């Protein structure tokens, strides 16, 4: 993943059709939202047991909706690089595709 953009406490990362929006809340927690082919695939990742996948690696991860009421992952600041790598690996290993339940992000909203 490459850093695409940074503004204030938000950083965007990109790797092909996979994009991450990472927001630092300033209290030791980071919010991470996952866009794959412009769809929020967090729900699909949850259905494929991404939370358990992270717990097996001793990563404390919770689901939250603190950015525009979109489902994302809340993690500890120290885990941010590992979580970015594991999101990419998890999507690739499971050949995940957006599902009908996944909401689409507009570019304007994603970069807001």
Secondary structure as UniProt FT lines:
FT   STRAND          2..7
FT   TURN            8..9
FT   STRAND          10..15
FT   TURN            16..17
FT   STRAND          18..24
FT   STRAND          29..36
FT   TURN            37..38
FT   STRAND          39..40
FT   HELIX           42..47
FT   TURN            48..49
FT   HELIX           50..56
FT   TURN            57..58
FT   STRAND          61..67
FT   TURN            68..69
FT   STRAND          70..76
FT   HELIX           77..79
FT   HELIX           80..93
FT   TURN            94..95
FT   TURN            100..101
FT   HELIX           107..110
//
